[in-house]
């Protein structure tokens, strides 16, 4: 068994934090879903309805200020508000669609979904509808 000083142990832990797990998704088909914590990305058809553009490049896709909201779309992406509810993805019964429907991401090139507490995802180009996990007791969005 190897013995380390406290300084060496702290340095090893900090190094592990700096090198997050990365999941590479090479191909997506319409209907497939990628999950990162409380955020779900549904691969949808090109031309999926969306509203006004709300950002491009590196955009936070889960509103909020805590670490749990730091889901970021990074790269050659355009992010649009959901144009209609329930955003083309079936919302659970009795849940207000605005609690589960997020923005639409359109990527012309491969891009990355990042978060400080979850594995990053390298994703292929395409159109993605964001939805959020919900709590069936409160009927509100879960925020990790």
C-alpha positions in Angstrom: 0.0 0.0 0.0 1.4 3.4 -1.0 1.6 6.1 1.6 1.0 9.7 0.5 1.3 13.0 2.3 -1.8 15.1 2.8 -0.5 17.6 0.2 -0.1 14.7 -2.4 -3.6 13.4 -1.6 -5.2 16.9 -2.0 -3.3 17.4 -5.3 -4.6 14.0 -6.6 -8.2 14.9 -5.7 -7.9 18.3 -7.3 -6.5 16.7 -10.4 -9.4 14.2 -10.6 -11.9 17.1 -10.5 -10.1 18.9 -13.4 -10.4 15.8 -15.6 -14.2 15.0 -15.8 -15.6 12.0 -17.4 -16.6 12.5 -21.1 -19.2 10.5 -22.9 -18.9 10.4 -26.6 -22.1 10.0 -28.6 -21.2 9.4 -32.2 -24.7 9.0 -33.6 -28.3 10.0 -32.6 -31.6 9.0 -34.2 -34.9 10.8 -33.8 -36.5 9.8 -30.6 -33.2 9.0 -28.7 -32.6 10.8 -25.4 -29.4 11.7 -23.6 -29.6 12.5 -19.9 -27.3 14.7 -17.8 -28.5 15.0 -14.3 -32.0 16.6 -14.3 -31.7 17.6 -18.0 -32.8 15.4 -21.0 -31.9 16.1 -24.6 -34.4 14.6 -27.1 -33.0 14.2 -30.6 -35.8 15.6 -32.8 -36.4 16.2 -36.5 -34.7 19.1 -38.2 -37.2 22.0 -38.4 -38.6 21.1 -34.9 -40.7 24.1 -33.9 -38.9 26.7 -31.8 -39.2 30.3 -30.8 -36.8 33.2 -30.8 -33.1 32.7 -30.6 -31.9 33.2 -27.1 -28.2 32.5 -27.5 -25.3 31.1 -29.6 -22.0 29.5 -28.8 -21.7 28.7 -25.1 -25.2 28.9 -23.6 -26.6 27.8 -20.2 -29.6 25.6 -20.9 -31.0 25.2 -17.4 -32.0 28.5 -15.8 -30.8 29.2 -12.3 -27.7 30.3 -10.4 -26.6 27.2 -8.5 -24.2 24.6 -9.6 -27.1 22.3 -10.5 -28.1 24.8 -13.2 -24.8 24.9 -15.0 -25.7 22.7 -17.9 -24.0 24.4 -20.8 -24.3 23.9 -24.6 -20.8 24.6 -25.9 -19.6 24.9 -29.5 -21.3 25.7 -32.8 -24.9 25.8 -31.4 -27.9 28.1 -31.6 -30.3 28.0 -28.7 -34.0 28.9 -29.1 -36.9 29.3 -26.7 -39.5 26.6 -26.9 -42.2 27.9 -29.3 -45.1 26.0 -28.0 -46.0 23.8 -25.2 -45.8 20.9 -24.5 -42.8 21.3 -26.8 -43.5 18.2 -28.9 -42.4 15.9 -26.1 -45.1 14.3 -24.0 -45.4 15.9 -20.6 -46.6 13.7 -17.7 -50.3 14.0 -16.9 -51.1 16.9 -14.6 -47.7 18.5 -15.0 -47.6 22.1 -16.4 -45.6 21.9 -19.6 -43.6 25.0 -18.7 -42.2 23.0 -15.8 -40.6 20.4 -18.1 -40.0 22.1 -21.5 -36.7 23.8 -22.1 -35.0 25.4 -25.1 -34.3 23.9 -28.5 -30.7 23.4 -29.5 -29.7 23.4 -33.1 -26.1 22.3 -33.9 -24.6 22.4 -37.3 -21.4 20.7 -36.0 -20.6 18.3 -33.2 -20.9 20.0 -29.8 -20.5 19.5 -26.1 -22.9 19.5 -23.1 -21.0 20.3 -20.0 -21.7 20.5 -16.2 -19.3 20.8 -13.3 -20.9 17.8 -11.4 -21.9 15.4 -14.2 -20.0 13.7 -17.1 -19.7 15.9 -20.2 -21.3 14.7 -23.4 -19.8 15.1 -26.9 -22.8 15.1 -29.2 -23.3 15.0 -33.0 -24.8 17.8 -35.0 -28.6 18.0 -35.1 -31.7 19.4 -33.3 -32.4 18.7 -29.7 -35.4 19.5 -27.5 -34.4 20.0 -23.9 -36.8 18.8 -21.1 -36.3 18.8 -17.4 -36.9 16.1 -14.8 -40.0 16.8 -12.6 -41.0 15.8 -9.1 -44.4 14.0 -9.1 -45.2 15.2 -5.6 -44.7 18.9 -6.2 -45.4 18.7 -9.9 -42.5 21.1 -10.4 -39.1 20.8 -12.1 -36.3 19.1 -10.2 -33.1 21.1 -9.9 -30.0 19.1 -9.1 
